[in-house]
Amino acid sequence: MSAADRDEPTGDDAVRAGAMHRLLRDDSSRKRFLKMTGGTAAAGAFAVLLAACAGEEEEATVGKDVPPTGRAGDFAILNFALMLEYLESDFYEKVVESGMLSGPALDMAKAFGEHEREHVVTLKTAIEAGGEKPVARPRTTFPLDGQREILRLAAQVENLGAAAYLGQATAIQSEDVLVTALSIHTVEARHAAALNIATDQEPVPFGGAGLARPAMMAAVLETVKPFIAS
Amino acid sequence: MTPQPIRRLGAIEVHGMTRSAFLVRSALTAGALYGGHAVGPFARRAFAQGGGDAEILNFGLMLQYLEADFYRQGLELGLTGQVRTLATDFREQEQDHVTTLTEAVTGAGGRPVPKPRFEFPIEDQGSFVTLGMTLEDTGVMAFNGAGPKLKSEAALLGAGRIVQVEARQAAALRLAAMEKPAPDAFDETIEMKDALAAAKPFIEK
């Protein structure tokens, strides 16, 4: 089962309007991101994606059996990343709403949730700027069962997110998309390390080795399936 | 015009700043002010090893030499508790990075740069944590800046596997320093020459 199947018209105007609203409201954070990645990269993901969209019609989807390559591949990867960021962003939103966290754990969930929202806006904007269709925001469901379990689940989700970005790095064709993906990848890694520490796990959980392990797209989609409400 | 991330290096807030923490800040700021011009003979040597992927990988190798040696010297200070555990683990991980990058340079047809001698302005656990955090944050920015320029997929994957670990180390040290583990939604990038300039004050003449 691919995430593309879930991209059916949840068509949901409210969701769409909400996303638009966030997009507008978060415009400043997108600008900050562009500024931050510096002159060269600032032309960045967006300009290049715009330039690249001349007259090609491939549809960017997530989780096809045969991964597309080239430009279509980059958009498929961006959509895959967007889907993961939607999940993470929703997760933290629900966690904060649950009222089950307090103190530093709550502060961390709020801060990380804000990062994920910024990732969503950036990826969605990049996909739209390229004239492609962003995946619909999935409806999510997470087992929230007290602070300890929530932090463990958060650690699991963030470690998976970091591995997922790493798994896509070599498949990305555009240098600018790669810059953006790497810049998100290391933030997911920071989240994962902090949550590992909060749950008495190693910040670098690779059996003592200094090399992170990538996860492939199909495996990631399979792992997050329980969090997608059908 | 000093690039934004470099200016940030010199602007890190330090809780209960020690004299050496102040020195660290000064050194990084000085490196930043001089920009490319502060890059010394060692750095130029790092760039003279063949160009292309080999050059980028040698740059990464130099940073990993620096980090590995930083943890080695830190452990000689008599670190304690959780910080000691982190330093012990991280030293091993940096050594892994050195090995991986040495092989990658050779694989890319280059000659691995020799390991320089380093000197760090650290005198206690506090200054160790503060500088460690800064070095790892810089490593993340440098790898994220240089990685996309790699042509070889294997080299890119290797760099990606390394930079994720750098980011995790940075987050852990930031927590140890009572700083936010992930200060922003996106990690910034810096150019190789700026990273080398920031590293220069720690390389012995």
Chai-1 contact restraints between the chains, C-beta under 6 A:
chainA,res_idxA,chainB,res_idxB,connection_type,confidence,min_distance_angstrom,max_distance_angstrom,comment,restraint_id
A,F33,B,F186,contact,1.0,0.0,6.0,A-B,restraint_1
A,M36,B,E188,contact,1.0,0.0,6.0,A-B,restraint_2
A,H115,B,A185,contact,1.0,0.0,6.0,A-B,restraint_3
A,E118,B,A185,contact,1.0,0.0,6.0,A-B,restraint_4
A,A162,B,Q164,contact,1.0,0.0,6.0,A-B,restraint_5
A,L166,B,G160,contact,1.0,0.0,6.0,A-B,restraint_6
A,L166,B,Q164,contact,1.0,0.0,6.0,A-B,restraint_7
A,A169,B,L156,contact,1.0,0.0,6.0,A-B,restraint_8
A,A169,B,G160,contact,1.0,0.0,6.0,A-B,restraint_9
A,T170,B,E153,contact,1.0,0.0,6.0,A-B,restraint_10
A,T170,B,L156,contact,1.0,0.0,6.0,A-B,restraint_11
A,T170,B,L157,contact,1.0,0.0,6.0,A-B,restraint_12
A,E175,B,P148,contact,1.0,0.0,6.0,A-B,restraint_13
A,L178,B,P148,contact,1.0,0.0,6.0,A-B,restraint_14
A,V179,B,P148,contact,1.0,0.0,6.0,A-B,restraint_15
A,L182,B,N144,contact,1.0,0.0,6.0,A-B,restraint_16
A,L182,B,G147,contact,1.0,0.0,6.0,A-B,restraint_17
A,S183,B,N144,contact,1.0,0.0,6.0,A-B,restraint_18
A,S183,B,F186,contact,1.0,0.0,6.0,A-B,restraint_19
A,S183,B,D187,contact,1.0,0.0,6.0,A-B,restraint_20
A,T186,B,V140,contact,1.0,0.0,6.0,A-B,restraint_21
A,T186,B,V163,contact,1.0,0.0,6.0,A-B,restraint_22
A,T186,B,A167,contact,1.0,0.0,6.0,A-B,restraint_23
A,T186,B,D187,contact,1.0,0.0,6.0,A-B,restraint_24
A,V187,B,A182,contact,1.0,0.0,6.0,A-B,restraint_25
A,V187,B,D187,contact,1.0,0.0,6.0,A-B,restraint_26
A,A189,B,Q164,contact,1.0,0.0,6.0,A-B,restraint_27
A,A189,B,A167,contact,1.0,0.0,6.0,A-B,restraint_28
A,A189,B,R168,contact,1.0,0.0,6.0,A-B,restraint_29
A,R190,B,A167,contact,1.0,0.0,6.0,A-B,restraint_30
A,R190,B,A171,contact,1.0,0.0,6.0,A-B,restraint_31
A,R190,B,P181,contact,1.0,0.0,6.0,A-B,restraint_32
A,R190,B,A182,contact,1.0,0.0,6.0,A-B,restraint_33
A,H191,B,A182,contact,1.0,0.0,6.0,A-B,restraint_34
A,A193,B,R168,contact,1.0,0.0,6.0,A-B,restraint_35
A,A193,B,A171,contact,1.0,0.0,6.0,A-B,restraint_36
A,A193,B,A172,contact,1.0,0.0,6.0,A-B,restraint_37
A,A194,B,A171,contact,1.0,0.0,6.0,A-B,restraint_38
A,A194,B,P181,contact,1.0,0.0,6.0,A-B,restraint_39
A,P203,B,R168,contact,1.0,0.0,6.0,A-B,restraint_40
A,P203,B,A172,contact,1.0,0.0,6.0,A-B,restraint_41
A,V204,B,V165,contact,1.0,0.0,6.0,A-B,restraint_42
A,V204,B,R168,contact,1.0,0.0,6.0,A-B,restraint_43
A,A209,B,D96,contact,1.0,0.0,6.0,A-B,restraint_44
A,G210,B,Q93,contact,1.0,0.0,6.0,A-B,restraint_45
A,G210,B,D96,contact,1.0,0.0,6.0,A-B,restraint_46
A,G210,B,H97,contact,1.0,0.0,6.0,A-B,restraint_47
A,G210,B,V165,contact,1.0,0.0,6.0,A-B,restraint_48
A,L211,B,R161,contact,1.0,0.0,6.0,A-B,restraint_49
A,A212,B,R161,contact,1.0,0.0,6.0,A-B,restraint_50
A,A212,B,Q164,contact,1.0,0.0,6.0,A-B,restraint_51
A,A212,B,V165,contact,1.0,0.0,6.0,A-B,restraint_52
